[in-house]
Amino acid sequence: MLKFIKIHLSNLSFCFFILLFSCQTTVKNNPKKVPINEKKIEKKVEIKSVANEFVLNDKNAIPFFFDYDKKNKENKVRIETRLGNIDVLLFNETPYHRSNFIYLTKKKYFNGTSFHRVVKDFIIQGGNSDSYEISKRRKRIGRYLLPPDTKKGFKHDRGIMSIPSSDIDNPYKLASPYEFFIVVDRNGAYHLDKNYTPFGKVIKGMDVVDAISNIETDKREWPIDNIKMKISIID
């Protein structure tokens, strides 16, 4: 009986060896299959690369800018164009919008974007572009909207920088974080006060704003010759 058990165990060991050798040969000889340990390595690398890239969304944007406002106090920016520079003071009283603009400026999002809408004697609107590169920047930063902040006492006077609402179905006038407009109208644009958030004002270069306002546009109010910009933080 003992001899039979030893023979049986020996046969089982031999079968297991054959099965193991067969499995390893299949993996080695089939280039489409990847060993299990390599799959684990690939998965870990993929998770790490995603985890290291912070992307804003509607859930995390406000908490993020709440903290960002405490550590990033800059409130002056310069918009450089081929027609001249525009210096803007951002309001500390509208912290989410100020912080958002500073954040995007530090990310160099605006560089290479255009004043894509020009309405003579009314507004010039910028911060967007239909180029593939700019759309990739937006994707890397995130997709989110900002709540309106219209009760801080600021009105749409001439020279005010404000933020347009998103063009999606948007009954609460949530703002598109990647765009802004500057009021050109010498009489102001006070009918916008309840719906849009003033978050800065031009302190130098209003003549440049007027020059942009007077350039030729097509039927879509897009300038015939693009007015591209670069935005940087100044003291």
Residue, then its C-alpha position, 0 to 999 in steps of 0.5 A: m500500500l505504501k509503495f502504491i502511494k509513493i508511485h501515485l505521488s510521483n506521477l502527480s509530481f510529473c504531471f504538475f511539472i509537464l503542466l507548468f512547463s506547458c504554461q510557461t512555453t505558451v507565454k514565451n512563444n506568444p508575443k501577444k500575451v504578457p506575463i502577469n508580473e509585467k501587467k502589474i508593473e504597467k498598471k502601477v505606472e499608469i495609476k502613478s501618472v494619473a495620480n500625479e496630475f491634478v485635474l479640476n472639476d465642479k466638485n473640487a474647484i471651489p475648495f481648491f481655490f479657497d486654499y489657493d487664495k490663502k497662499n497666492k496673493e498676487n492681484k496685478v496682471r499684464i495682458e500683452t498684445r501686438l497693439g500694446n499692454i493692458d494692466v489689470l488690478l484683480f479684486n481681492e473681494t472676489p477671491y474665487h475669480r481672482s484666484n482662478f485667474i492667477y492660477l491660469t496665468k501661472k499655468k500659462y494658459f492664456n499665452g497664445t489665446s486670442f481676443h476672440r469676440v470684439v463688439k465695438d464700443f461695448i466689450i472685448q472678450g478673450g481667453n479662448s481659442d479654437s486651436y488644438e493646443i489650447s483645447k489640450r491645455r483646458k483638458r489638462i487643467g480641468r473642466y469646471l465652472l465658477p459661481p457668480d459673485t455679484k454682490k460685492g458692490f462692483k458694477h460694470d463700469r468702463g474698464i471693468m474686467s468681468i467673466p462671462s457665463s458658460d454657453i451650456d444650459n446654465p440658469y444659474k449663470l455659472a461662469s466659464p473660468y477660461e474667459f473674460f471680457i473688458v467693458v469698453d462702453r464709456n457709459g458702462a454696461y450696467h445691465l450686466d451687473k446682476n448676471y456677471t461677476p466683475f473681478g478686476k479693472v484696467i489700471k493702465g492701457m485703456d487706450v489699447v482696449d479701445a484700439i482692440s475694440n475698433i479693429e475689423t471683425d467678421k459677422r461672428e464678431w471675431p477679429i479678421d486679424n487675430i489679437k493674440m495675448k500673453i498674460s503675466i503677473i506684475d508687482 
